[in-house]
Amino acid sequence: MKKSTIIELIIIILLVAVLGVLSKFTIDYLNSKSSSASDNSSSETKSERQMGNNPNQGSSSNISHTGATEISSDTTSSGEAYSSETGSENALLVTGGTSTITNATITKIGDDSGDNSDFYGTNAAVLVKEGTLNIKGGTVATNGSHANGIFAYANGIINVSDTVIKTTSNNSGAIMVTGGGTLTANNVTAETDGNSSAPIRSDRGGGTLTVNGGTYTSHGTGSPVIYSTADITVNNAKLTSTASEGVVVEGKNSVTLNNVTMEATNTKLNSNSETYKSIFIYQSMSGDAEVGTSSFTAKESKIVNNKGDVIFVTNTNTVIELENNEIINNDSTGSFLKIAAAKWGTSGSNGGTVTLNAKNQKMEGNIEVDNISTLDLSLSNGSGYTGTINGENTAKSIKVTLDSNSTLTLTGDSYITSLSNSVTDNSNINFNGYKLYVNGVAIN
């Protein structure tokens, strides 16, 4: 064999070996990137939504709506019956005009699956996607999965008054907004039996929902009376949950209660929930609610918690405003406020950041804050807090502000980061034989 031929063979063998090494390196690198992406997907973007829906939905431009009866222009009717027994069909669909229906009987039977019904109202008894519908009196009843009662989507506007709404199956709220819809309910009586069926409900895209008076009751698992991915205000109403939370706020959204009576008995946990509580504020990272600062406001209301914590915050920033409410915690093992990491978000950065402003507000029960969570607590206008603050000394940061008319009464050694007290001698603090440590130093 010629010397040149031998050299050429050696070069070819070396090239093959180098290419093999490079190929293995490339495959290993791609596999590692794929594995990392998969891990991030499961920990950061996997839906953990309280309502139990899948966030993977199609574009709204691809969604079609059909109604057994469709209204597209100004209409007035009285005593009419509207019904559908077909899945993915509305009993009454409104696509335009300003209409008023009085004393109607509206029934919806038929199941749906997927998110079209929850995000776009394709299986609701009543759907308004364009125009305005006024509903006065009458009844709305649904019996089918994902069969919501009255649904305002996108440019739809609904005003409903003196109407009785009843839903019996899972994923079926009573009144609902998504995609920016607007709904106002006056003196409505609503009841839901199914799981993931909040009587006052919103979903992806949110909107504005206002409740004036009426009675709202939920019986199912994962069915708080209010589930908010919108701006929801409830005035002068009675809210009752027999198995789930009273209120859930997800993401950059709000709930406001004015002169409301709410009783929550959270006795059942769905697959996404780990703790019992009455008011739950969180971010699921499912994409259904924008990330940002949420708010919960209660004024002149009576809030009764029968099991678990009164308020639980995780994986979000929130501002809580409490003013002159009667807050009753009938579970001696439950905290007044718990701020801590749970199963939502990325481990290590999924605590809560809470600002709680209390005005003329009495609060009783322990405050628990974990090592990645913070609390800014302000008591003013004659407020009083009784309990133990951060008794395990775990909090990342707790700031307490007291005005001269407000008081603290300790029921255990408490640990905070800073104290701003208008009473310089701290005589508005009843230490009750316990220590209050401020940045590691007992002030008494």
Helices and strands as residue ranges (DSSP letters): H 3-40, I 41-45, G 60-62, E 67-71, E 76-78, E 81-84, E 90-102, E 105-109, H 116-120, E 126-136, E 139-143, E 150-153, E 157-161, E 164-167, E 175-178, E 181-186, E 189-192, E 200-202, E 207-212, E 215-218, E 226-228, E 231-235, E 238-241, E 247-250, E 254-258, E 261-264, E 277-282, E 293-299, E 302-305, E 309-314, E 316-323, E 326-329, E 337-339, E 352-359, E 362-364, E 367-369, E 374-380, E 384-387, E 397-402, E 407-410, E 414-416, E 418-421, E 429-430, E 436-438, E 441-442
